[in-house]
Amino acid sequence: MKNILLKTAFFGASFLMLAACKKTLDPKNENPYGASSELLSQDFNNIKSLFSPMFNNVISTATSYQTQQGLQGDVWAGYMGTPTDFRGGSNNTTYDLVDGWNNTCWNLAYTGVMANALKIEQRAKGKYDQFYALSLIIKVEAMHRIADSFGPVVYSKYGTTAAIIPYDSQEEAYNAMFADLDNAITILTNKINAKEASTFVGTDITAYAGNYTKWVMFANSLRLRLAMRIVKVNPALAKTQAEKSVAHPVGVLVANADVCKVISPNVTNPLSTISGSWDDIRMSADMESILVGYADPRVAGYFLKSSAYPDYKGIRTGIQINAKSDRVSFSKIGAVIENKETVWMTTAEVYFLRAEGALRGWNMNGTAKGLYEAGIASSFEQRGVSGAATYAADNVKLPKAYVDPVSAVNNAAALNNVTIAWDAAASNEVNLQKIITQKWIAAFPDGQEAWSEYRRTGYPKIFPVIKNTSGGKIDSATGIRRINFVESERSGNPGGVATALTKLSGPDNGGTRLWWDVAGPNF
């Protein structure tokens, strides 16, 4: 990674030097058949070309997704289980963290996102600030996921040519991300107010298609997400950032037309390949317990019924797997992944974030109950199912016990004991569990975000692993809290990793809690 950082910094400096020198050249000496820097900059091609890898590597649109997120957040969040006995049963699912897998998310973020964001900054900042602003938003979307996986990260000092590239603590990185979002929101809001036409059309491969207003809504919503993440460690800052997002004149995501999603028409959803072709992922036991227990109509879009057992059947994570054939007939991922879309944030999530803020007494332009029910309604609409009001009023149904038809040792009583309906007489903790459980359901299949919220709140409760191969580093009851620093950094930037180790609250393993991951009650 050190070499990558050095190369990107050098490339950017070289480009700027070349651009400066070109102004002194005699026009007759320029190549009449080539595109000059001036012509390229008129069409912004030297900037626009850098966005494609950024869009496609926040959440990988390729099969590298499996090790970037599929065998990390997706299983650790209780979304999915695997019938495959990877590495003889000692792997991420049994808490033996595999460096070769866990390098992927780090490498994609730095080579695909950070390197290109740096080049955009060098070419656009102060000249074509709309591109710079959009790169900042994408950078924060990518890098908060990395900080939420590792803790300390290379963020504010990225691109330096120093011998040691220092890490920011997670707190320092979050503060820098809040500043980057503020900057981006200000730039784009000014352009909206000036009624400037978008220059991002054709390059923006999200559903926003270059719409500056939509990007400001997403940036505000992303700031709201980050604000809620730090609520237990810095409640004052969390409240300030959250209220600022909701009070902004453009505001946050409010309709399903505002969902932030990358559209890749020539790419098959990697989860479709991993579940349907490779047979490496299936419904989790946690999803079965909650969705089937609640009789949740979204289950039919999320999963297929088992080919061997009645109804839906999930796999418990962290169990002894003797043969893939034992559980390959359990429920595959369903129609939710049979598309060309990768969702970064749903409108339902934003309603649930606002519901939690209202529960905490913040000004979220609505009541906790009203925003909670709006989140459920938004998710139902997004998934094309009806009956949201009836579902939200149900105060009887509960998650169900899990039964493994292959091995009874994996059976477990239901862990989550809350109904769906809002309960004004219940404690804040109970109503928060309802909010986070519904957010967890609505966010599927983005296990990375669900894993972060599980660590922050403890909800929904997830079945603990039975087979723990961490060697005592990770507690089966609390689960994986972070990922070890990657081997490419330990070998290429050892001095930087040394700075990171001083900013952890414990050893460099999966049992150490992140800065915002504070044990204890949520209120």
N, C-alpha and C positions, 0 to 999 in steps of 0.2 A: 504494500500500500504506500510505503514511503516513496518508492519510485514513481508510482502513479501520481502522487501529489506533486512531486518535483516536475514531472513531465507536463502536467497540466498548467502549472504556474509558468514554466518556461515557454510553452506554446502561446499562452495568453500574452506574455510580455513581448514575444517575437512578433506576434500579429500586430500589436499596437505600434511597435517600432517600424514595421514595414509600412503601415498605413501612414505614419508621419512622414517617412522618407518619400513616399510615392508622390506627395504633393509637389516635390521639387523636381520631379522628372519632366523632361520635355515630352509633350503629348505625342510627337511623332515617333518617339522611342517605344511607346506602348504597343503591345501586341494587338493588331487590328482585328484579329480573329478570336481573341479571348475576351472574357468579361472582366472589366476593370473593377477595382474595389468600389469605386463610386457607383457603378451600375449595379453591382451586387447589393450595395447598401440601399439603393432606391427600392428594390424589391424585397429587401430584408432577407435574402436567401442565405447570407452568411450567418444569420441569427436563427431563422426559422428551422433550418436543418438540424439544429441542436435540440429541438423540443421532442422529437419522436422518441429517442431513447429515454428521455425523462418520463414521458407518459407511460412507456411500456415496462418500466422497471420499478415503479413505486410498488405495485403488486404485479409480479411478473405475468406477462401474457404468453409465456412459453413454458415448456415442461420443467424448467428450473424452478417453477412454482412449488414443486413437491418438496424441495429442501429449503426453499426460501420461507415458506409458510405452512405447507401441507403437513409436514412432519414436525412442526413447531406449534405455532399458535392454534391451528385448527384442532389438534388433538389435545393440547393443554387447556383449551377453553371448554372442552367437553362437547365440541361440535361433531367430531368424527372419530372413528376408531379404525384400526387396520387389522385385516385378517392375516397379514403377512408377517412372518417371523424374521424380520430384518436382523442381520448380524447375530444370528443364533439366539435372538430374544433379548439381547442387551443393546438397547438403543434409546432414542429420545423418549419413546413411549413408556419405557421402564426406568427412565431417569438416568440413564448412562448417556450423557450428552455427547453427540458425535461431532467432533470438530469439522470433519469433512463435509457434513451436512450444514452445519451452522455458519460456515464461512459464506454461504451463498447470499444470505440477506445482506450481510455487510458489503460484500464485493459488488453486488448489483446496485446498491445505494450509492457507493462512491464512484464506480466507473460509469454507471448509467445516469445518475442524477447529479451528484455533486460536481463531477468534472465538467459536465455541460452547463450547469448553473454558473460555474465560475467563468466559463468562456462567454456566456451571455452577459454577465456582469461587465466583463472587460469590453465587450463590443457595444453594449446598449445603454449602460448606466449613464445618465446625464445627457443622452442624445435621443434614444428611443426608449424612454422609461416605461412605456406600457409593457414591453417585452421583459424588461428587468423585473417589473412588479409581478408578472405572471410566473416568472422563473422562481421568484421568492416563495410564492404560494405553493408551487409544486415541491420545492425544496423542503419546506416545512412539513408538508404532508408526508414526504418520504422519510425525513430524518427524525421526526418525532417517533415514528415506528421503530427506528434503530435505537434511539435513546431509551425507548420503553422496553427494548429487548436487552440492551447491554448496560445501561446506566450512563457512565461517562462516554463521550464520543468526541471525535474530531469534528468541530463545527465552525466556531468563530475563527480558528487559525488555519482552516483548510486552505491549501494552496501555497503555504509558506515554503521557502527554500531553506529553512533552518535545518541543522543536522538532526535536531529533535523536534518532532511535531507534537506539541502538547495537546492533551485532551481537555475539553471542558468538563466540569462536573455536570451531572444532569440538571441541576438547578441553573448553572450558568448557561447551558444549552437552551433550556426552556426560556430563560429571560431573553436570550438572543433571538429565539423564534418569535416571541411576543413582539419584539422590536421589528423583526422582518415583516411580520403580518401587518403591524401598524403602518409601516412604510408602504407596503404594497396597497393596502386599503386606501391610504391617502392619495397615492398616485392615481389609482384607477377611479376613485370617486371624483377627483378633480377633472378627469377626462370625461366622465359621465356628465358632470355638471356643465362642462364646456361643449357638450353634445358632439364630441369627436367620434368619427366613424372608426370602427374597430379595424385594426391592421392585423388581427390574429386569425381572421377567417381563412379557412383552408389549411391552417397549420394546427389549430386546436382540434384534436381528435376526440374530445369529450362531447357529451350531448350539448354542451354550452355553445359550441360552434363559434367561439370568439366573442360571445356576449360579455361585455365588461361588467354589466350589472350582476349577471349570474356569478361571475368570478368573485365579485365583492361579497355576495351573499355566502358563497362557499368559504371565503377567507374569514368572514365573521363567525361562521359556524365552526370552522376549525379552531379559531381562537376560543370559542365557547367550550369545545371539547378539551382543549389543553387546560383551560381554566378549571374545569371540573376535575381534571386529573390531579391537580395539586391542592384540592380543597382540604385535605387532612394535614398537610404540611405547611401551607401558607394560606389560610382561609381568607385573609384580608385581600391579598392579591387576586385570589380566585374570584371573589365577589366583584372586585373592580373590573377585571377583564371580562367576566361573564356579562355584567350589566352593560358594559361598553359595547359589546357585540350586539346585544338585543336592542339597545337604544340607538344604534347607528341608523341614519336615515334610509339606507338601503336595506338593512336588517339581515336576517338569517333565512335559511331554507324554510319555506312554509307550504309549498305544494309539491306534489310528486314530479311535476315538470322541472323542479329544481334539483332533483337527485344528481349528485356528481358521479358520473360514470364514464369510463374510457370505452370507446366503441372501436373495435378492431375487426372490420368486416372480413379480412382474409386470414383470421386466426381462430382456431378452435379453442374454446375455453379449456385451459389445461386440466381443470378438475374433471371435465368430461372424459378426457383421456385417462387420467389417473384412476377414476372410478369405473368407467365403462370398458376401457381397453386393457388396462394393466391390472384391474381388480385389486388395487392396493389400498382403497379407502372405502369405508362404509359409514352408515349412520352410527352415532355413538349411543351407548346405553343411556347417557344423560338426556339426549334428545328424545329417545323413546319414552323415558320416564315422564318428561315434562310435556311434550307435545301430545302424546297419546293420552296421558292422564287428564290433560285439559280438553281433550277432544278438539284440538286446535285444527281448523280447516286448512291452515297453511302447510300442514304436514304433507299433503298430497302433491304440492309443488316442490317441496324440499327433498323428498325421498320417494323411492319406489317401494312397493310392498315386497317383502321377502319372496324369493322364488321357491322356498322350501317350507316356510312356516307361515301360519296365519298372520295377516296384517303386517305391521312394520316391526322390524327386529334390528336392534343395535348391538354394537360390540363395546364391551367395557375396556377402557384403556388400561394398560399395565397388568396384563394377565399372562398366564402361561399359554403360549400358542404352540401346539404340537405339529399342526399341518395347516397350510393355507386353505385346503379344501374343507376344513371343519366349519368355517364361517363365511366363506366366499359367497354363500347363498343369502346372506343377510342383506338388508336394504341398501341398494346403491343410492348415490345422490341423484335427485330427480331433475325435473324440467328447469329448475332455477338456474342450472348451469348450462342448459342447452341453448346458448345464445352467444353473441359476440361481445358481451358487455362485462366490464370489470368495475364494480361499484366501489367508490372511495368513501362516500358518505350518503346515507339515506336521510330523507326528510323526517322519517319516524324517529331516528336517533336524536335529531335536534329537538323534537318535541319532548322526548324523554329527558334530555339534558335540561331543558327549561323546566320540566316538572320537578326534577331534583332541586334545581335552583330555587324554585318557588317553595318547595318543602323546607329549604334552609332559610327562607325569609328574604330572598333576593327579589328584586324587581324584574320579573320575567314576562311581563305583559300577559298575565293569566294566572289562574289558580293551579295548584299542584294537581288536583283532581281533573280539571278541565284539560290541562296539557297532557296528562297521562292518558286520558281517553282519546285525545287527538292523536297521540302517538300510535295507539292501537289502530285507530281508524285509518291513519296514513299508511301503516304497514299492510293492512288488509287491502286497501285500494291498490297499493303498489304490486301486491301479489295476485290481484285479480280475484279475490274471494269476497263473499258477502257475509253479513251477520256480525259486523264489528260491535254494534251496540249491545246485542244480546250476549256476545262473548264477554264484553267488558263489564257487564252487570252480573256475571256468574259468581256467586259467593259460596258455591258448593264443591265444584270439582277441584281435585288436588292431583299433583303428580303421583304416578303409580310406582309400585315396587318393580325392580328389574329382575328378570329371570333369564338366565343363559341356558338354552336348551342343550348345549353341548357339555357344559360342566357346571354343576350346581354350586361349586365353591365360589363362583363369581356372582351368585345371586346377592341381592341387596335390597333392604327396605328403602322406600323413597326418602330422600334427604330434605326436600323442599316442602315446607308445610304451609305455604300461603296459597290462598285462593286468588282469583283474578281481580275481583271487584275491589274498587277503592274503598277503604274503611276509614272514615273520618275519626272514629273512636280509637283506632289503633295507634301504636307508637310510631314515631318517625322511622325507626329502624325497620319495622314491619312494612310500612309503605314504601321505604326505599327498596326493600327486597322485591316488592311487586314491580317497581319501576325498572330495576336492573334486570329482573327476569324477563320482562317484556322487551326491554332493549336488546337483550341477548337473543331472544327469538327473532326479533326484527332485523338484526344485523347479519344474520346468516347469509352467505357463508364466510364472512370476514372474521376468521378466528383470531387474527392478530388483535383487532380492537376488542373482541370479546374477552380474550385472555388478559388484556390490560385492565379492563373493568372488573374482571373477576379478582385480580390481585388487589386492586384498589378497594373494593367493597366486600369481597368474600361471597358475592352472589353472581348467579345462582350457585347453590352448593353443588359441588361436583363429586362424583364417586371417587374415592381415593384409589390409587394403584394397589394391587395386591403383590405384584412382583416389582421390587425396588432394587435396581442394580447400580445405584449411585455410590455404593460403598460408604454410606452414612452421611454423604454430603447434602442430601436433599431429604427433607421430612415428608413421608408419604401423606401425612395429614394436611400439610400446607401446600405441597406441590412445588413445581419449578417457579422460581421468582425472577430469574434472569438467565442470560446465556453468557458463557465464558468469553473473554476476549479472544479474537480469532488468531490462528496460527500465523497468518501472513503479517499481522501486526506485531506479534511477539518476536518474529524473526526480522522483519523489515524496519520496525520502528520501536525497538525495545525501550528506548528512553521515553518515548511517548506513553507506552503502556505503563511504565513505572510511575508516570504522573497520574495515570488513571487509577492505579491501585491505591494511591493515597486518597482518592475521592470516593472510594467504596466504603460501605458500612461494615464490610466483612471480607472474607477471602474471595478470590476470583473463581467462584463456582455457582452452580444453579440454585443454591440455597440462600444466597445473600439477597436481602431485600433492596430494592431501588430507593432513591431519595423520597419519592412520593408514596411509596408502599409502606404505610405505617400500620402496625398491628393494632388491634383493638376495635372498639365500636366506632361507628361512622358519625355519631353525634355526641 
